[in-house]
Amino acid sequence: SNRYMTDVEVVENNYCLGIWILVFASNQFVINTYFTVFFSATSLPCFPDSGLQVKISIYAITWLIYSLYRNVRLFIVIIGDSITRDLRFHNAVTHCFPGAKVADILAKVMDLIPSFPTSIKRIVVHCGHNDMSTRIQECERTRRDFTTLIEALKSTGKSVFISGPLPSLGRGSGLFSRLLSLNTWLQLTCSIHRIGFIDNFNLFWERGSLFSRDGIHPNTRGSQMLRGNLHHALHTQTSD
């Protein structure tokens, strides 16, 4: 005979329908998430103690958030000097090494590569400014170090992107010219090696509102602009 379902049965049936749809997505995370939500939703009406309901709800939500965090797959690795300090993506991990020169980043990359998750598909490197802060005679060494770095990155089999330097602001024409020269050289070199190049120079040129007081590092707005430029390039450019 027909009968009306209780509220608990309605919730249970709705979630049962949802689980069968989601299971076909063949994702263990989906199953974990379902059971978290299912038991919190179907069990709460059975407890007359509202305090106990709240405790169970908090537990279920906490476990759900943990499941979401634990199952986020990383696809991008960003490695760089202090310019990258505030670069964050939901599916990326950033390794920031303040004061690092190109040779330092190369050593860090070789140490980090074995620890990369298998899900990593793209590597972004941002460095070079600290090399240009020294004498002009160092420029040729910096180019050699970049060439070695690019070859090492290509050997990983990942898509490689070089993030170009930011211009300096109010730090003298010498540093500005060296950074511009490096940006031009990197753009050509990346094209030759068939890897991605992200041009940040023109985006920050003469835009004081994007820099901190030192005229080198981006401020909060500048970091947001840099992050947006990287995000756009990673989703529109191709790299062998």
RAFENPE-V484938 format. One record per helix or strand of 3 or more residues. SS is the DSSP state (2 for helix, 1 for strand). FROM is the first residue (numbers start at 0). LEN is the number of residues. If there is no record, write none. Layout:
# RAFENPE-V484938
ss: {SS	SS}
from: {FROM	FROM}
len: {LEN	LEN}
This chain:
# RAFENPE-V484938
ss: {2	2	2	1	2	1	2	1	2	2	1	2	1	2	2	2}
from: {6	27	49	75	81	91	101	121	128	135	158	172	195	200	207	219}
len: {17	19	21	5	3	5	14	5	4	19	5	21	3	4	3	17}
